[in-house]
Amino acid sequence: MSLLVGASKSLLQRLASQVKVRTFIKMATYEQVKDIPNHPEVYLIDVRNEDELKKTGSIPASLNIPLPDLSVALVLECDKFQSAYGRNKPTKDTKIIFTCQSGRRALEANKIAKGAGYVKLCLEYQFKKRNKCHGVQL
């Protein structure tokens, strides 16, 4: 540490930019997702496309906002969100759980929501895995 005492600010900035910081993402359990109908204050947002939902069905109490639409949806005015999705727009501190088929799009949705100022974000573990392990029929 004593080596850095006299270091210039730019050197410290270069060192800081080279350090990779791992961000931890909260994961929702199967039990939490299954219990969503009992918690209307929590939003379960399924970011799969409509054609996928037709093939596999939707998750009870989930809100479908396909990933390509999410960045626009999260900045809609409250009345327009309500009209488009049939539910009040989540506030910035509403707990939101994102789900998709493999987890990749849910992770991207998490990044989009974080960029839009949402702070209580969570991912549901893989949709395929949930169906296979727990025999969930949607």
N, C-alpha and C positions, 0 to 999 in steps of 0.2 A: 504494500500500500504506500510506503514511503516513496517509492519510485514515481507515483502519480501526483505527489504533492505539488511539485513544480511543473507538472505537465501543462501544456497549453490546452485551452478549451477545445480547439479543433482536434487535438490528439485524443482527448477523452471522447469526443463525439465519434471519431473514427473507430475507436475501440468498442464503444457502445453499439455502433451499427454492425459490428462483426459478431457480436454475441447474439446467439439465437435464443429467444425466449419462447418456451413452450406454453401455449395457452391451454388451460384445462377447460374442457367443455362438459357441462353437466349432462348426465344421461338419465332419462326416465326409465323406470322399470316397467315390465309388462303389467304388474299389478297397478301401478300408477295410471298407466294408459287405460287399462280396463275400468278403472274407477272414475274416469273423466266425466261420465254422465252425472255423477254425484257432486261434481265440483264445477258449476257453471262459471266460476271466476277464473278458471284455467282454460286456455285455448289450445286445442289440439289441431294444428294446421297441417293438413296432408298436401304436400307439394307435388303429388303425382299428376299426370295429365288425365284429362277426362276419359280418353280411350282406355287407359289402364284401370280406372275405376269401373268402367263397364265390364271389363274382364274379371276383375277380382273382387269388386264391391268396395264399399266405403267402410271406414271404421266408425262405429256408433259415436255420436256427438262430435265428430270431427268436422272441420271446416275445410273445404277444398279450395285452395288457391294455388294453381299450377305455378311452378317456379318461375317461368317466364313472365308471369303477371305480378309476382310478389312485390318487387320494388315499387311498382306503381300503386298497388293496393295499400301498402303501408303508409303512403303519404296522401291518400285520398282524404277528403273532408269527411267528417263523421257520418253525415247523412248520405253521402254517396257510397261509402263503405257499407252502410246498413242496407241500402237499396241493392247493391251489387251482390252482397254475400248473406243477407238475411240475418245479420247479427251485428250488435254494436261493435264499433271499432275498438280493438284493444288499446288501452293506454300504454304509455312508455314503460310503466312498471307492472303491467299485467304479466303473469307467468304464461309463457308460450312454449309449447312442445311442438317441434317440427318432426314430421315423419315422411318417409317415402319408401320405395321398394328396397333399396340397398343401403341407404344411409348417405350416399354421396350428395344427393340433392338437398337432403335435410341439413347437411353441413353447410352447403352453399346458402341455404335459406337462413341459417343462423348468422352467417356473415352479413347478409343483406340486412337483416333485422337489426343487428348490432350497429351497422352503418347508419341506419335510420333512427338510432337513438334508443332502441328497446334494450332493456337491461336484464330482465329475468327470463333468460332463454335456456332451452333444454332440447336435447335430441332424444327421440325414441329409438331404441335399438332396432336393428334391421327388421323390416316388415316381413320378408321371406322367412327369416329365422323365427319370428314370433309365430307365424302360422304353422310352421313345421314343428316347433317345439311344444306348442300349446294347443295344437289342433283347433285353432280359431277359424271358424267359418264365417266369412264376411259376405 
